[in-house]
């Protein structure tokens, strides 16, 4: 008999396989979804406000060259823009453009619709409990990793 932690490890593996929720809800036009890395990066800038490459590197634990490529692609697509540091610092920062905010909102709503489909037969209490457990799980990782995600 597998231990509870073994069961969690298996379900986490299966969950990671299904991490692209855009595959669940196919009502979106082809090509309208953001790539996973773009969705995550835009979500972080949306949650935290304008961020420099150094701040993004610290937040994600990624090297600067990787983030330079990602932010260049998002800037080229009109989803991010470079601005002077609003706090007067030397480093320029990235913030969402109006189009970036719109596309991020659409992507977020598509994820929520997909989750609504997956959990359509769950009680509201079960959904609330699941959200609480996920937050607890994620904050446990963040505590060990040292890179918390900004939350309300």
C-alpha positions in Angstrom: 0.0 0.0 0.0 1.4 3.4 -1.0 1.9 6.0 1.7 -0.1 9.2 1.5 3.0 11.1 0.3 3.5 8.5 -2.5 -0.1 9.1 -3.5 0.4 12.9 -3.5 3.6 12.4 -5.6 1.6 10.4 -8.2 -1.2 12.8 -8.4 1.2 15.7 -8.6 2.9 14.0 -11.6 -0.5 13.5 -13.3 -1.5 17.1 -12.5 1.8 18.4 -14.1 0.8 16.5 -17.2 -2.4 18.4 -17.4 -0.9 21.8 -16.5 -2.0 23.4 -19.8 -5.7 24.2 -19.1 -6.2 25.6 -22.6 -6.5 21.9 -23.7 -9.5 21.4 -21.5 -11.6 24.3 -22.8 -11.5 24.2 -26.6 -14.0 27.1 -27.1 -11.2 29.5 -27.8 -10.0 30.4 -31.3 -6.9 28.7 -32.5 -3.7 30.6 -31.5 -5.5 33.0 -29.1 -3.9 31.5 -26.0 -0.7 32.8 -24.4 2.2 30.4 -24.1 2.6 29.1 -20.5 5.8 31.1 -19.8 4.2 34.3 -21.1 1.1 33.7 -19.0 3.2 33.2 -15.9 5.5 36.2 -16.5 2.6 38.6 -17.4 0.7 37.3 -14.3 3.7 38.2 -12.1 4.0 41.7 -13.5 0.3 42.2 -13.1 0.4 41.0 -9.5 3.5 42.9 -8.5 3.5 46.0 -10.7 6.4 47.1 -12.9 9.5 44.9 -12.6 13.1 45.1 -13.8 15.0 42.2 -15.3 16.8 41.7 -12.0 13.5 41.6 -10.1 12.1 39.1 -12.5 15.3 37.0 -12.2 14.9 37.0 -8.4 11.2 36.2 -8.6 11.5 33.2 -11.0 15.1 32.0 -10.3 15.9 32.3 -14.0 19.0 33.7 -15.6 18.9 37.2 -17.0 19.5 36.0 -20.6 16.4 33.8 -20.5 14.3 36.7 -19.2 15.8 39.1 -21.8 14.5 36.7 -24.5 11.1 36.3 -22.9 10.6 40.0 -22.3 11.9 40.9 -25.8 9.3 38.6 -27.3 6.5 40.0 -25.1 7.6 43.6 -25.8 7.7 42.8 -29.5 4.2 41.3 -29.3 2.9 44.5 -27.7 2.1 42.8 -24.4 4.9 44.5 -22.2 6.5 47.9 -22.4 9.7 49.2 -20.9 9.3 52.3 -18.7 11.6 54.3 -16.4 11.5 53.1 -12.8 8.4 54.8 -11.2 10.4 54.8 -8.0 13.3 56.8 -9.5 15.8 53.9 -9.8 18.2 53.5 -12.6 17.0 50.2 -14.0 14.1 50.3 -16.5 11.1 48.2 -15.7 8.5 46.3 -17.6 4.8 46.8 -17.2 1.8 45.4 -19.0 0.5 47.3 -22.0 -3.2 47.8 -22.4 -3.2 44.9 -24.9 -1.1 42.8 -22.4 -3.7 43.4 -19.7 -6.5 42.5 -22.1 -4.8 39.3 -23.3 -3.9 38.3 -19.7 -7.5 38.8 -18.6 -8.8 36.6 -21.5 -6.3 33.9 -20.6 -7.1 34.0 -16.9 -10.9 33.7 -17.7 -10.2 30.8 -20.1 -8.4 29.0 -17.2 -11.3 29.7 -14.9 -13.8 28.3 -17.4 -11.6 25.2 -17.8 -11.5 24.7 -14.1 -15.3 25.3 -13.9 -15.7 22.4 -16.4 -13.3 20.1 -14.5 -15.0 20.8 -11.2 -18.6 21.1 -12.4 -19.8 18.3 -10.2 -17.9 19.5 -7.1 -19.7 21.3 -4.2 -18.6 24.9 -3.5 -17.2 23.6 -0.2 -15.0 21.1 -2.0 -13.8 23.9 -4.4 -13.0 26.2 -1.5 -11.2 23.4 0.4 -9.2 22.5 -2.7 -8.2 26.1 -3.2 -7.1 26.3 0.5 -5.0 23.1 0.2 -3.4 24.3 -3.0 -2.5 27.6 -1.4 -1.1 25.8 1.6 0.9 23.5 -0.7 2.3 26.4 -2.8 3.1 28.6 0.2 5.0 25.6 1.7 7.1 25.4 -1.5 7.6 29.2 -1.5 8.7 29.1 2.2 11.4 26.6 1.3 12.3 28.1 -2.0 12.3 31.7 -0.8 10.4 33.1 -3.7 6.8 33.9 -2.6 4.1 34.8 -5.2 2.4 38.1 -4.4 -1.2 37.4 -3.2 -4.1 39.6 -2.1 
